[in-house]
Amino acid sequence: MYRYSLTFFLTMFLIGTDTFLISPLLPTLSAMYGTPTSISGWLVSAYAIGYVLAAFISGPISDGRDRKQVMLWGLAFFACSTALCGFAFSFRLMLAFRFLAGVSASFVTPQVWATIPVIVDKIRIIKVMGYATAGLSVSQLVGIPIGSYLAVVSWRIPFYAIAAAAVMLMPVIALVLPVNRTKQSDARRPSFIRTYVQILSNKKALARLSAYFVFQTGSFAATTFISTWFTGSFGLDLSSVGTAMIAIGAGNLLGSLFGSRIVSAFGLGHTFLSELTALVILYAMAPFAKGFWMAETLLTVIYLVNGFIFPLFMTTLQSSVSQARSTISSLSNAAMYLGQTLAGIIGGPLIDRYTGYTGIGCFAALMIALSTGLYARTGVFAKAATPA
């Protein structure tokens, strides 16, 4: 189990680091390409757009093939597209290569969530999901610092480093993971239409995807504007905000590593409901924080609970299907990125119109409460609810 956990941790860490890597490079790239700062933000969006668009085809393709081979091919193209970013001599080329990096990443990460329930013992599914989530959490903690440190030598170095790491990860995946060929691939491979008919006719899967999208919209709205809140309400400078975010992110990492123990003690259904309820209460409390340290403490606890709960999202989504695990994983990631996009659109006016974190905190609490209601309708909180 531990070799699987480490492999999935490294995979999610690599992809996650690439996602956050470009943020500290934006001022340098903006100046080099002669583009306004507002437009340079599209270098981040291009990756997300590529991921979302490709997610709708990567899932069905993966469900008809050996998922390990799909992951390896995805990593190979990911390494190539990321390395090409280091050679981009124009803004348009960089946009294209970041878009391709997002496309190739959409063939990698869904295989992690789809593979775990198949190759891991049932009682250890949530634990291994937690290790994979921890890789993503660590990437959020160190992605920006890694990009900053490597870029001191040259802005090209971070891209080359990630590409090289992807190449080195490929033989690890090839040696550690078993062949993971779905039942469908033994017969005639299913068409896109047939695969999506399976998903669209599965009311439980659709309901859980909708609930996950609603949750991520509220969660990303809260996350996106933490820096704005800390700067505007507490007078923190950029370096102080970065330090504060590292402490908050550490809470997320701890939650990812140890959340499975709570599930073992209290059961999936009870744990899931309790953690969602806790997040509603905590986000509703956040706007009333008196001073920086109270806000920092509340957000650290929120991120801790988020670390607890993320593996449960993936586990319950995977348990709603059996023959289209990669597709449901791809769609869940697409839902996450769409939620992130909507959160930015809605959150901006909220942070401008309402004092401090009031609008954002209330919006996050409302969306997570709505998500809890949607999950309840799928029966996921029942005592008998277990990962499948």
N, C-alpha and C positions, 0 to 999 in steps of 0.2 A: 504493500500500500504506500509506503514512504517514497519509493522511487516514482510512483505515479504522482504523488502529491508534489514532489520537488519539480518534476517535469512540467506539470500544469502551472505551478507557481512561476517558474521561469518563463513560460510561454506568455502568461498574462502580464508578467512584469515587463517583458520586452515590448509587447504591443502597447501596453499602457504608457510606458516611458516615451515611445515614439509619439503618442498622442499629445503629451504635455511638453515634449522636447522643444517645439518650435516657438512656444510663447516668449521665452527670453530673447529669441532671435529676431522678433518682429521689428524692433527699432533699427537694428543693423540692416536687415533686409529691406526695410522701407527706405532707408537712406541710400542704400546701394542701388536699388531699382528706381529711385526717384519717384516713389508713390506716396500718397498721403497716408497717414497712420490709419485713418478710417478704412481705407481700401486694403491695407495690409492685413487686416483681420480676416479677409477672405482666404488667406493661407491656412487658417485654422478651419474655416467653414468648408473649404474644398475637400479636406480629408473626411469630414463628417458626411458631406453630400455623397462622396464616392462610396462610403461605407453603407449608407442607407439605401442607395439605388441598387448596389450589388447584392445587398442582403436578400432582396426578393428573388434572386436567381441562385445565389450560393447555397441556400438551404436545400431546395429540391435537387440540385446537382449532387450535393454531399450525401443526401439520403439514398441515392442510388449507387453509391460507390463506397470503397473502403475509406473510412474517415481519416485514418492515419495518412494515407496517400494524399488525400485532399489537403490535409494540414501541411504536409511536406511541400506540395506544389505551391500552396498559398504562401508559405514562408520563403520559398525560392523567389517568387515574384515580388514579395514584400521587400526582400533584400535588394533586388535589382532596382525597384522603383525608389526606395529610400536612398540608395547609393547615387542614383541619377539626380536626386535633389542637390547633391554636392556639386554637380556640374551645371546646374541651371544658371544660365547667364542672363535670363530675362524673367520678369515677373510672370509672364504667361506660361513659360516653361515650368517655373516652380509651381504654379497653380496646377498644371497638368500632372506633374509628378506627385504632388501631394494627393491629388484626386486618385491617382493609380495606387498610391500607398493605402488609401482608405479602401479601395476596391479589393486589393489583395488581403488586407487585414480581415475583411468580412468573410474570407474563406478559412481563416485560422481560428479565431476565438470561439465561434459557435461550435466547433468540433470539440472544444474543451468541455463545454456544458453538456453536449450530446453524448460524449464518450464516457464521462464519469459514471452515470447510472448503469451503463452496460458492462463495464469492466471491473467495477468496485463492488464489494459486498454491500448488501442493502443497508446493514447497520452502520456502515462507514461512509455512506454517500454524502451526508451533510458535512461530515468532518473534512472530506477531501474537497468538497465545494468550498469550504472555508479557506483551505490552503490556496486554492486558485484565486479566490477573492482577495486573499492577503497579498498576492502578487500584484493585483491591480491597486490595492491600497498603498503598497510600498512605492509603486511607480508614481502615484500622485504626490507622495512625500518627496521623492528624490528626482522626479523628471525635470522640474525647472532648475534645481541646482546643477544636475548633470549637464544640461544644455548650457548653462551659464559658464561652468568651469571649462568644459571642452571648447567652447566658443572663444575663450581667451586666446587660444592658439590661432584658430581660424573658424569662421562660421561654417565651413564645410565639414570640419572634424566630427561634430555630433552625428551627422547623417552617415558618414563612413563608419563610425563606431557602432551605430545601431545595425547597419547592414552587416557588418562583420559578426556581430553577436547573433544575428539571425542565422547566418551560415553555420556558426559553431553549434547552434541549438539543433540544427537539422539531424545530425547523426545521433544525438541524444534521443530525440523522438523516435527515430528509426529503430534504435536498439531497445528502448524501454517499453514503448507502447506495443500492444499486440495488434494483430490484424483485427479491424473492427468493421466487418462487412455486414451490412444490414440484410434482413431477410429478402427485401425487395431486389437487392442486387444479384441474388442467386437466380432469380427469374428475370423476366423482362423489366428493364429499368422503367420506373414510372415517369409519366410526362409531368410537365409543370402543372398542367390543368388538373390531373388526377391528384397530385400532391396537395394542391391548394384546395381541392374539393374536400380532401380528408380534414384539413384544418378548418375550413369554413363551415363544415357540417358538424364540427365538434364544439358544441355550445360552451362546454366547460373551458376548453382551451381559449376560445375567443373572449370569454368573460375574464379570464385571468390575464390575458394580454391587455385588455382594456384597463383593468385595475392596475396593472403594472405601469402602463402609460400615464395614468392619472397620478400615481404615486411619484413617478420620476419628474413629472411636470412641477409638482409642488416642491420636491426635494431639490431639484436643480435651481429653481427660483431662489430658494433659501441659500444654497451654496454659492451661486454666482455673485451675490451681492453682499457677502460677508465683508470683503475688503472695503467696499464702499461704505458700509455701516461703521466699521472700525475707524476708517479715516475721517468720516464726517462727524460721527458722534463722540469719538474718544481721542481724536487728534493724533492717531498713529501715523508714522511715516512708512515708506515702502518697506524698509528693512524690518521694522517692527511688525508689520502685517505678515511678512514672510515667516518670521519666527513664531508668531501666534498660530499661523496655519499649520506649521510643522507639529506643534503640540496637539492641535485639533485632529490632524491626520493620524497621529499616533493612536488616538482613541479608536479610530476606524480600523487600524491594523490589529489592535488587541481584540476588538470585537470579532473580526474575521477569524482569528486564530482559535478563540475559545468559545465561540457561540454554540458549537455542536454539543458542548457539555450541558448547556441549558436545555437543549432539545432532548438530550438523553435523560435528564432529570424530570422534565415536565411534559414531554411529548410535543410533537410538531404543532398540532392545532392550537393548544393552549399557549405555547410560546409565541407563535406567530401573532395571535390576537393581542397578547399582552404587549409585545414590542411595538406593534402598530399603534395601540392605544397610548403607550408611553410617548411615542413621537408626536402624536397630536397634542398631548399635554405640554410637552417640552417646547414645541414650536409656539404654542399659544403663550407660554411664559416668557419666551425670549425677548419680546419687545419691552417687557417691564424690567429688564436687567438694569440695576443701578450701578453703573461703573463698568470698566473694562473687565475686571477679574470675574465678576459675576457672569458677564456675557461669555467670556472665554470658557468658564467652567460649564455653563449650560451647553454650549456648542460642542465641547469635548464629549459630554455625556451623549448628546444627540448623535455624534459621529460614532461613538461606541455602540449605540443601539443600531445605527445603520450597518455597522460591521457585523453585528449579530444577525441582522435580518436579510442581508443580501443573498446568502446561500439558500435561504428559505424561498425566496422568489424563484431562483433557478430550479430548485428541487420541485416545487409545486408545479411550475410550468412543464418540466420534463415528465412529471407523473401524469399529466393530462393527455399525453400522446404516447404511442409506442412505436409507430412506424415512420414518424416524421420528426425525429428529435432534432436533427440539424436545422430543419426548417423553422421549428418553433424557437430554437435558439437564435437564429438569424432575425426572425421577426421581433423577438424580445429586444435585441440590440437596436434594431431599427426604431422600435417604440421608445427606447431610451434616448436615442439621438433626436427623435422628433420632439420628445418631451423637453429636452434641453433647448431646442430651438424655440419652442412655444414659451418656455420659461423666460428666456431672454426678452421676448417680445412683450410679455405681460409684466415681467418684473421691473423693467425700466420705468414705466409710468408710476408703478406702486412706490418705488424707492424715492422718486421725485416728489410725489404728491403728499405722501404721509411722513410724519416725523420718524426719524431713525429707522428702526426695523419693524415698525407697526404694521404697515401694509404687507410686507414680505412674510413676516411671521404668521399673520392671520391667514394669508393666502395658502401658505404651506400647510398649516393646521387643517384648513378646510379641505384641501385636495387630498391629504392623507386620510382624513375622516371619510371622505367620499370613496377613496380606494378601499378602505376597510369594509365599508358597506357592500361594495361590489365583490370583494373576496368572500364575504360572508354568504352571499347568494350562491357561491360555487360549492359550499360545504367544506371548505378547506380548514375551518376552525373546529370541525367535529373531533371528538376525542379519538376516533378511530383513524384520523387522517395520518397517514404515514408516507414516506417517500416511496416511489415505485421505480 
